[in-house]
Amino acid sequence: MPVDRRSRILVVDDEEYICRLVVESLGPDSHDIATFCDAAQAIEYLGSNPVDLVLTDLMLGSCSGLQVLETARQNHPDAIVILMTAHPSVETAIAALKRGVYDFLVKPFKLEVLNQTVERGLAHQKVARDNLSLKGQVEFLRVANAFFGSGMDLDRYLQMLLKSCNTELSAVGSAILELNPRSGNIVRKVVETREPENEAAVLDESRLDQFGGSRSASPVVTAEPVTIDGNRRYRIMVSQPILVRRRLTGVINVLIRSRGDTIPAGRMDALSLLAGSAASAIANQKLYEDLQQSYFQAIRALTNAIEARDHYTAGHTDRVTRLAEQMALRLGWTEKQIYDLRVGCALHDIGKIGVPDAILNKSGLLSESERKRMMKHPDLGLRIVRGIDLFRPSVPYILAHHERYDGHGYPRGLKGEGIPIEGRLLAVVDTFDAVMSDRPYRAGASLEHAVKELVENAGTQLDPKLVRTFLLALRSGAVDLRELYGRDEDLSCLDDVTVTEKAPA
């Protein structure tokens, strides 16, 4: 259906021949024109029908054209109102102009003047509507530019975009359905409505079927008449495709309630702009995710290189990462913090690349010189990642996972909460994994032994609060010990465990 249409004009005059004359002059083929000789009927019509321009006599028997004007302004704020009068006066003109009258026609008037006045009024209306739409688009672009430079979460941005969509299109609800272009599966839903009952309509997945394999950016618009509070209205649903590199990547569904069954072109232009902005944001997010994936693959390659040299710690990084994630979830860390945690856990032992194999794989106790060489691996790790922005989140994990809560750790001898929480958290799971894991020279210890080790070192080597957090994660069953260590463990040893709160000495 078309999104723009002929102008809708209401003519009100108690002289029927005047109404006929106006219709003939303006041309019924150029405009949709409704005429009334009864002011009350015209006022009723204004309450239920869309109107762009009202041409009304000032004197309408017992009614005044100003009453028609007031009703028009209440129901159609941007409608153009032109008064016809045979008895003009300065006072009447001033009063009418204050109430929003666009122009006057003094009877008898020339039909040429009538046509010019009406066309000038409609042109003025179009400019006003376009300016309003342009202001909204400029404001949206300002906010959009702020997003693309801020790293704002995509869901938050799309929510903001839908709020703009509702404002620009005077919509009662809107939603974005994002697709995986390859599988056709919906991967994201974002909705913004004033009334919860509209959610189902704008989240209707079947509207995606309207586009099929099409690469057209044209929207699909449907309208159906409804009755609201006794007045005739239209329920208009607009589905605007979101295309990335000419492939359907989603749709914006917009629900509008209107007196008319069409939408001005300016508002559709705004929707097209919003869809383009959504496409850019989704494409940027996909690029970012692809870069993250490549970046993480590079990290995994570095981790594998370390573990290929250190036979004693095969699988250590994966286990520590999974244990640390459970702690982070219990601590209420954000998605970004948990992502940084994965990076930090993956790289925390990267400095071991600089430790000789003879030291790294020695089965017995290290000599003093060997121990000092091993203790340099956090600083070696820092030197490897320093200056690489992508690796910056890993620094506290690399540097601080061998610091001790009592200040006797390395490489900086930090103490208590002076140790970054990332290092304190990693120290807990690192210790647990070291005790639980099999070694060539010994089998992994039991869960009961590992828990005892954590409790005994809480307040000296380990942060007691984080030890307690870790034990709660174990007790909850969130950690699959069989999957990590290949054996079942009795969790009852966690029931009566108490971790004493104490500050580092």
Secondary structure as a PSIPRED ss2 file (coil, helix, strand):
# PSIPRED VFORMAT (PSIPRED V4.0)

   1 M C   1.000  0.000  0.000
   2 P C   1.000  0.000  0.000
   3 V C   1.000  0.000  0.000
   4 D C   1.000  0.000  0.000
   5 R C   1.000  0.000  0.000
   6 R C   1.000  0.000  0.000
   7 S C   1.000  0.000  0.000
   8 R E   0.000  0.000  1.000
   9 I E   0.000  0.000  1.000
  10 L E   0.000  0.000  1.000
  11 V E   0.000  0.000  1.000
  12 V E   0.000  0.000  1.000
  13 D C   1.000  0.000  0.000
  14 D C   1.000  0.000  0.000
  15 E C   1.000  0.000  0.000
  16 E H   0.000  1.000  0.000
  17 Y H   0.000  1.000  0.000
  18 I H   0.000  1.000  0.000
  19 C H   0.000  1.000  0.000
  20 R H   0.000  1.000  0.000
  21 L H   0.000  1.000  0.000
  22 V H   0.000  1.000  0.000
  23 V H   0.000  1.000  0.000
  24 E H   0.000  1.000  0.000
  25 S H   0.000  1.000  0.000
  26 L H   0.000  1.000  0.000
  27 G C   1.000  0.000  0.000
  28 P C   1.000  0.000  0.000
  29 D C   1.000  0.000  0.000
  30 S C   1.000  0.000  0.000
  31 H C   1.000  0.000  0.000
  32 D E   0.000  0.000  1.000
  33 I E   0.000  0.000  1.000
  34 A E   0.000  0.000  1.000
  35 T E   0.000  0.000  1.000
  36 F E   0.000  0.000  1.000
  37 C C   1.000  0.000  0.000
  38 D C   1.000  0.000  0.000
  39 A H   0.000  1.000  0.000
  40 A H   0.000  1.000  0.000
  41 Q H   0.000  1.000  0.000
  42 A H   0.000  1.000  0.000
  43 I H   0.000  1.000  0.000
  44 E H   0.000  1.000  0.000
  45 Y H   0.000  1.000  0.000
  46 L H   0.000  1.000  0.000
  47 G H   0.000  1.000  0.000
  48 S H   0.000  1.000  0.000
  49 N C   1.000  0.000  0.000
  50 P C   1.000  0.000  0.000
  51 V C   1.000  0.000  0.000
  52 D C   1.000  0.000  0.000
  53 L E   0.000  0.000  1.000
  54 V E   0.000  0.000  1.000
  55 L E   0.000  0.000  1.000
  56 T E   0.000  0.000  1.000
  57 D E   0.000  0.000  1.000
  58 L C   1.000  0.000  0.000
  59 M E   0.000  0.000  1.000
  60 L E   0.000  0.000  1.000
  61 G C   1.000  0.000  0.000
  62 S C   1.000  0.000  0.000
  63 C E   0.000  0.000  1.000
  64 S E   0.000  0.000  1.000
  65 G H   0.000  1.000  0.000
  66 L H   0.000  1.000  0.000
  67 Q H   0.000  1.000  0.000
  68 V H   0.000  1.000  0.000
  69 L H   0.000  1.000  0.000
  70 E H   0.000  1.000  0.000
  71 T H   0.000  1.000  0.000
  72 A H   0.000  1.000  0.000
  73 R H   0.000  1.000  0.000
  74 Q H   0.000  1.000  0.000
  75 N H   0.000  1.000  0.000
  76 H C   1.000  0.000  0.000
  77 P C   1.000  0.000  0.000
  78 D C   1.000  0.000  0.000
  79 A C   1.000  0.000  0.000
  80 I E   0.000  0.000  1.000
  81 V E   0.000  0.000  1.000
  82 I E   0.000  0.000  1.000
  83 L E   0.000  0.000  1.000
  84 M E   0.000  0.000  1.000
  85 T E   0.000  0.000  1.000
  86 A C   1.000  0.000  0.000
  87 H C   1.000  0.000  0.000
  88 P C   1.000  0.000  0.000
  89 S C   1.000  0.000  0.000
  90 V H   0.000  1.000  0.000
  91 E H   0.000  1.000  0.000
  92 T H   0.000  1.000  0.000
  93 A H   0.000  1.000  0.000
  94 I H   0.000  1.000  0.000
  95 A H   0.000  1.000  0.000
  96 A H   0.000  1.000  0.000
  97 L H   0.000  1.000  0.000
  98 K H   0.000  1.000  0.000
  99 R C   1.000  0.000  0.000
 100 G C   1.000  0.000  0.000
 101 V C   1.000  0.000  0.000
 102 Y C   1.000  0.000  0.000
 103 D E   0.000  0.000  1.000
 104 F E   0.000  0.000  1.000
 105 L E   0.000  0.000  1.000
 106 V E   0.000  0.000  1.000
 107 K C   1.000  0.000  0.000
 108 P C   1.000  0.000  0.000
 109 F C   1.000  0.000  0.000
 110 K C   1.000  0.000  0.000
 111 L H   0.000  1.000  0.000
 112 E H   0.000  1.000  0.000
 113 V H   0.000  1.000  0.000
 114 L H   0.000  1.000  0.000
 115 N H   0.000  1.000  0.000
 116 Q H   0.000  1.000  0.000
 117 T H   0.000  1.000  0.000
 118 V H   0.000  1.000  0.000
 119 E H   0.000  1.000  0.000
 120 R H   0.000  1.000  0.000
 121 G H   0.000  1.000  0.000
 122 L H   0.000  1.000  0.000
 123 A H   0.000  1.000  0.000
 124 H H   0.000  1.000  0.000
 125 Q H   0.000  1.000  0.000
 126 K H   0.000  1.000  0.000
 127 V H   0.000  1.000  0.000
 128 A H   0.000  1.000  0.000
 129 R H   0.000  1.000  0.000
 130 D H   0.000  1.000  0.000
 131 N H   0.000  1.000  0.000
 132 L H   0.000  1.000  0.000
 133 S H   0.000  1.000  0.000
 134 L H   0.000  1.000  0.000
 135 K H   0.000  1.000  0.000
 136 G H   0.000  1.000  0.000
 137 Q H   0.000  1.000  0.000
 138 V H   0.000  1.000  0.000
 139 E H   0.000  1.000  0.000
 140 F H   0.000  1.000  0.000
 141 L H   0.000  1.000  0.000
 142 R H   0.000  1.000  0.000
 143 V H   0.000  1.000  0.000
 144 A H   0.000  1.000  0.000
 145 N H   0.000  1.000  0.000
 146 A H   0.000  1.000  0.000
 147 F H   0.000  1.000  0.000
 148 F H   0.000  1.000  0.000
 149 G C   1.000  0.000  0.000
 150 S C   1.000  0.000  0.000
 151 G C   1.000  0.000  0.000
 152 M C   1.000  0.000  0.000
 153 D C   1.000  0.000  0.000
 154 L H   0.000  1.000  0.000
 155 D H   0.000  1.000  0.000
 156 R H   0.000  1.000  0.000
 157 Y H   0.000  1.000  0.000
 158 L H   0.000  1.000  0.000
 159 Q H   0.000  1.000  0.000
 160 M H   0.000  1.000  0.000
 161 L H   0.000  1.000  0.000
 162 L H   0.000  1.000  0.000
 163 K H   0.000  1.000  0.000
 164 S H   0.000  1.000  0.000
 165 C H   0.000  1.000  0.000
 166 N H   0.000  1.000  0.000
 167 T H   0.000  1.000  0.000
 168 E H   0.000  1.000  0.000
 169 L C   1.000  0.000  0.000
 170 S C   1.000  0.000  0.000
 171 A C   1.000  0.000  0.000
 172 V C   1.000  0.000  0.000
 173 G E   0.000  0.000  1.000
 174 S E   0.000  0.000  1.000
 175 A E   0.000  0.000  1.000
 176 I E   0.000  0.000  1.000
 177 L E   0.000  0.000  1.000
 178 E E   0.000  0.000  1.000
 179 L E   0.000  0.000  1.000
 180 N C   1.000  0.000  0.000
 181 P C   1.000  0.000  0.000
 182 R C   1.000  0.000  0.000
 183 S C   1.000  0.000  0.000
 184 G C   1.000  0.000  0.000
 185 N C   1.000  0.000  0.000
 186 I E   0.000  0.000  1.000
 187 V E   0.000  0.000  1.000
 188 R E   0.000  0.000  1.000
 189 K E   0.000  0.000  1.000
 190 V E   0.000  0.000  1.000
 191 V E   0.000  0.000  1.000
 192 E E   0.000  0.000  1.000
 193 T E   0.000  0.000  1.000
 194 R C   1.000  0.000  0.000
 195 E C   1.000  0.000  0.000
 196 P H   0.000  1.000  0.000
 197 E H   0.000  1.000  0.000
 198 N H   0.000  1.000  0.000
 199 E H   0.000  1.000  0.000
 200 A H   0.000  1.000  0.000
 201 A H   0.000  1.000  0.000
 202 V H   0.000  1.000  0.000
 203 L C   1.000  0.000  0.000
 204 D C   1.000  0.000  0.000
 205 E H   0.000  1.000  0.000
 206 S H   0.000  1.000  0.000
 207 R H   0.000  1.000  0.000
 208 L H   0.000  1.000  0.000
 209 D H   0.000  1.000  0.000
 210 Q H   0.000  1.000  0.000
 211 F C   1.000  0.000  0.000
 212 G C   1.000  0.000  0.000
 213 G C   1.000  0.000  0.000
 214 S C   1.000  0.000  0.000
 215 R C   1.000  0.000  0.000
 216 S C   1.000  0.000  0.000
 217 A C   1.000  0.000  0.000
 218 S C   1.000  0.000  0.000
 219 P C   1.000  0.000  0.000
 220 V E   0.000  0.000  1.000
 221 V E   0.000  0.000  1.000
 222 T E   0.000  0.000  1.000
 223 A E   0.000  0.000  1.000
 224 E E   0.000  0.000  1.000
 225 P E   0.000  0.000  1.000
 226 V E   0.000  0.000  1.000
 227 T E   0.000  0.000  1.000
 228 I E   0.000  0.000  1.000
 229 D C   1.000  0.000  0.000
 230 G C   1.000  0.000  0.000
 231 N E   0.000  0.000  1.000
 232 R E   0.000  0.000  1.000
 233 R E   0.000  0.000  1.000
 234 Y E   0.000  0.000  1.000
 235 R E   0.000  0.000  1.000
 236 I E   0.000  0.000  1.000
 237 M E   0.000  0.000  1.000
 238 V E   0.000  0.000  1.000
 239 S E   0.000  0.000  1.000
 240 Q E   0.000  0.000  1.000
 241 P E   0.000  0.000  1.000
 242 I E   0.000  0.000  1.000
 243 L E   0.000  0.000  1.000
 244 V E   0.000  0.000  1.000
 245 R C   1.000  0.000  0.000
 246 R C   1.000  0.000  0.000
 247 R E   0.000  0.000  1.000
 248 L E   0.000  0.000  1.000
 249 T E   0.000  0.000  1.000
 250 G E   0.000  0.000  1.000
 251 V E   0.000  0.000  1.000
 252 I E   0.000  0.000  1.000
 253 N E   0.000  0.000  1.000
 254 V E   0.000  0.000  1.000
 255 L E   0.000  0.000  1.000
 256 I E   0.000  0.000  1.000
 257 R E   0.000  0.000  1.000
 258 S E   0.000  0.000  1.000
 259 R C   1.000  0.000  0.000
 260 G C   1.000  0.000  0.000
 261 D C   1.000  0.000  0.000
 262 T C   1.000  0.000  0.000
 263 I C   1.000  0.000  0.000
 264 P C   1.000  0.000  0.000
 265 A H   0.000  1.000  0.000
 266 G H   0.000  1.000  0.000
 267 R H   0.000  1.000  0.000
 268 M H   0.000  1.000  0.000
 269 D H   0.000  1.000  0.000
 270 A H   0.000  1.000  0.000
 271 L H   0.000  1.000  0.000
 272 S H   0.000  1.000  0.000
 273 L H   0.000  1.000  0.000
 274 L H   0.000  1.000  0.000
 275 A H   0.000  1.000  0.000
 276 G H   0.000  1.000  0.000
 277 S H   0.000  1.000  0.000
 278 A H   0.000  1.000  0.000
 279 A H   0.000  1.000  0.000
 280 S H   0.000  1.000  0.000
 281 A H   0.000  1.000  0.000
 282 I H   0.000  1.000  0.000
 283 A H   0.000  1.000  0.000
 284 N H   0.000  1.000  0.000
 285 Q H   0.000  1.000  0.000
 286 K H   0.000  1.000  0.000
 287 L H   0.000  1.000  0.000
 288 Y H   0.000  1.000  0.000
 289 E H   0.000  1.000  0.000
 290 D H   0.000  1.000  0.000
 291 L H   0.000  1.000  0.000
 292 Q H   0.000  1.000  0.000
 293 Q H   0.000  1.000  0.000
 294 S H   0.000  1.000  0.000
 295 Y H   0.000  1.000  0.000
 296 F H   0.000  1.000  0.000
 297 Q H   0.000  1.000  0.000
 298 A H   0.000  1.000  0.000
 299 I H   0.000  1.000  0.000
 300 R H   0.000  1.000  0.000
 301 A H   0.000  1.000  0.000
 302 L H   0.000  1.000  0.000
 303 T H   0.000  1.000  0.000
 304 N H   0.000  1.000  0.000
 305 A H   0.000  1.000  0.000
 306 I H   0.000  1.000  0.000
 307 E H   0.000  1.000  0.000
 308 A H   0.000  1.000  0.000
 309 R H   0.000  1.000  0.000
 310 D C   1.000  0.000  0.000
 311 H H   0.000  1.000  0.000
 312 Y H   0.000  1.000  0.000
 313 T H   0.000  1.000  0.000
 314 A C   1.000  0.000  0.000
 315 G C   1.000  0.000  0.000
 316 H H   0.000  1.000  0.000
 317 T H   0.000  1.000  0.000
 318 D H   0.000  1.000  0.000
 319 R H   0.000  1.000  0.000
 320 V H   0.000  1.000  0.000
 321 T H   0.000  1.000  0.000
 322 R H   0.000  1.000  0.000
 323 L H   0.000  1.000  0.000
 324 A H   0.000  1.000  0.000
 325 E H   0.000  1.000  0.000
 326 Q H   0.000  1.000  0.000
 327 M H   0.000  1.000  0.000
 328 A H   0.000  1.000  0.000
 329 L H   0.000  1.000  0.000
 330 R H   0.000  1.000  0.000
 331 L C   1.000  0.000  0.000
 332 G C   1.000  0.000  0.000
 333 W C   1.000  0.000  0.000
 334 T C   1.000  0.000  0.000
 335 E H   0.000  1.000  0.000
 336 K H   0.000  1.000  0.000
 337 Q H   0.000  1.000  0.000
 338 I H   0.000  1.000  0.000
 339 Y H   0.000  1.000  0.000
 340 D H   0.000  1.000  0.000
 341 L H   0.000  1.000  0.000
 342 R H   0.000  1.000  0.000
 343 V H   0.000  1.000  0.000
 344 G H   0.000  1.000  0.000
 345 C H   0.000  1.000  0.000
 346 A H   0.000  1.000  0.000
 347 L H   0.000  1.000  0.000
 348 H C   1.000  0.000  0.000
 349 D C   1.000  0.000  0.000
 350 I H   0.000  1.000  0.000
 351 G H   0.000  1.000  0.000
 352 K H   0.000  1.000  0.000
 353 I H   0.000  1.000  0.000
 354 G H   0.000  1.000  0.000
 355 V C   1.000  0.000  0.000
 356 P C   1.000  0.000  0.000
 357 D H   0.000  1.000  0.000
 358 A H   0.000  1.000  0.000
 359 I H   0.000  1.000  0.000
 360 L H   0.000  1.000  0.000
 361 N C   1.000  0.000  0.000
 362 K C   1.000  0.000  0.000
 363 S C   1.000  0.000  0.000
 364 G C   1.000  0.000  0.000
 365 L C   1.000  0.000  0.000
 366 L C   1.000  0.000  0.000
 367 S C   1.000  0.000  0.000
 368 E H   0.000  1.000  0.000
 369 S H   0.000  1.000  0.000
 370 E H   0.000  1.000  0.000
 371 R H   0.000  1.000  0.000
 372 K H   0.000  1.000  0.000
 373 R H   0.000  1.000  0.000
 374 M H   0.000  1.000  0.000
 375 M C   1.000  0.000  0.000
 376 K C   1.000  0.000  0.000
 377 H H   0.000  1.000  0.000
 378 P H   0.000  1.000  0.000
 379 D H   0.000  1.000  0.000
 380 L H   0.000  1.000  0.000
 381 G H   0.000  1.000  0.000
 382 L H   0.000  1.000  0.000
 383 R H   0.000  1.000  0.000
 384 I H   0.000  1.000  0.000
 385 V H   0.000  1.000  0.000
 386 R C   1.000  0.000  0.000
 387 G C   1.000  0.000  0.000
 388 I C   1.000  0.000  0.000
 389 D H   0.000  1.000  0.000
 390 L H   0.000  1.000  0.000
 391 F H   0.000  1.000  0.000
 392 R H   0.000  1.000  0.000
 393 P H   0.000  1.000  0.000
 394 S H   0.000  1.000  0.000
 395 V H   0.000  1.000  0.000
 396 P H   0.000  1.000  0.000
 397 Y H   0.000  1.000  0.000
 398 I H   0.000  1.000  0.000
 399 L H   0.000  1.000  0.000
 400 A H   0.000  1.000  0.000
 401 H C   1.000  0.000  0.000
 402 H C   1.000  0.000  0.000
 403 E C   1.000  0.000  0.000
 404 R C   1.000  0.000  0.000
 405 Y C   1.000  0.000  0.000
 406 D C   1.000  0.000  0.000
 407 G C   1.000  0.000  0.000
 408 H C   1.000  0.000  0.000
 409 G C   1.000  0.000  0.000
 410 Y C   1.000  0.000  0.000
 411 P C   1.000  0.000  0.000
 412 R C   1.000  0.000  0.000
 413 G C   1.000  0.000  0.000
 414 L C   1.000  0.000  0.000
 415 K C   1.000  0.000  0.000
 416 G H   0.000  1.000  0.000
 417 E H   0.000  1.000  0.000
 418 G H   0.000  1.000  0.000
 419 I C   1.000  0.000  0.000
 420 P C   1.000  0.000  0.000
 421 I H   0.000  1.000  0.000
 422 E H   0.000  1.000  0.000
 423 G H   0.000  1.000  0.000
 424 R H   0.000  1.000  0.000
 425 L H   0.000  1.000  0.000
 426 L H   0.000  1.000  0.000
 427 A H   0.000  1.000  0.000
 428 V H   0.000  1.000  0.000
 429 V H   0.000  1.000  0.000
 430 D H   0.000  1.000  0.000
 431 T H   0.000  1.000  0.000
 432 F H   0.000  1.000  0.000
 433 D H   0.000  1.000  0.000
 434 A H   0.000  1.000  0.000
 435 V H   0.000  1.000  0.000
 436 M H   0.000  1.000  0.000
 437 S C   1.000  0.000  0.000
 438 D C   1.000  0.000  0.000
 439 R E   0.000  0.000  1.000
 440 P C   1.000  0.000  0.000
 441 Y C   1.000  0.000  0.000
 442 R E   0.000  0.000  1.000
 443 A C   1.000  0.000  0.000
 444 G C   1.000  0.000  0.000
 445 A C   1.000  0.000  0.000
 446 S C   1.000  0.000  0.000
 447 L H   0.000  1.000  0.000
 448 E H   0.000  1.000  0.000
 449 H H   0.000  1.000  0.000
 450 A H   0.000  1.000  0.000
 451 V H   0.000  1.000  0.000
 452 K H   0.000  1.000  0.000
 453 E H   0.000  1.000  0.000
 454 L H   0.000  1.000  0.000
 455 V H   0.000  1.000  0.000
 456 E H   0.000  1.000  0.000
 457 N H   0.000  1.000  0.000
 458 A E   0.000  0.000  1.000
 459 G C   1.000  0.000  0.000
 460 T C   1.000  0.000  0.000
 461 Q C   1.000  0.000  0.000
 462 L E   0.000  0.000  1.000
 463 D C   1.000  0.000  0.000
 464 P H   0.000  1.000  0.000
 465 K H   0.000  1.000  0.000
 466 L H   0.000  1.000  0.000
 467 V H   0.000  1.000  0.000
 468 R H   0.000  1.000  0.000
 469 T H   0.000  1.000  0.000
 470 F H   0.000  1.000  0.000
 471 L H   0.000  1.000  0.000
 472 L H   0.000  1.000  0.000
 473 A H   0.000  1.000  0.000
 474 L H   0.000  1.000  0.000
 475 R H   0.000  1.000  0.000
 476 S C   1.000  0.000  0.000
 477 G C   1.000  0.000  0.000
 478 A C   1.000  0.000  0.000
 479 V C   1.000  0.000  0.000
 480 D C   1.000  0.000  0.000
 481 L H   0.000  1.000  0.000
 482 R H   0.000  1.000  0.000
 483 E H   0.000  1.000  0.000
 484 L H   0.000  1.000  0.000
 485 Y H   0.000  1.000  0.000
 486 G C   1.000  0.000  0.000
 487 R C   1.000  0.000  0.000
 488 D C   1.000  0.000  0.000
 489 E C   1.000  0.000  0.000
 490 D C   1.000  0.000  0.000
 491 L H   0.000  1.000  0.000
 492 S H   0.000  1.000  0.000
 493 C H   0.000  1.000  0.000
 494 L H   0.000  1.000  0.000
 495 D C   1.000  0.000  0.000
 496 D C   1.000  0.000  0.000
 497 V C   1.000  0.000  0.000
 498 T C   1.000  0.000  0.000
 499 V C   1.000  0.000  0.000
 500 T C   1.000  0.000  0.000
 501 E C   1.000  0.000  0.000
 502 K C   1.000  0.000  0.000
 503 A C   1.000  0.000  0.000
 504 P C   1.000  0.000  0.000
 505 A C   1.000  0.000  0.000
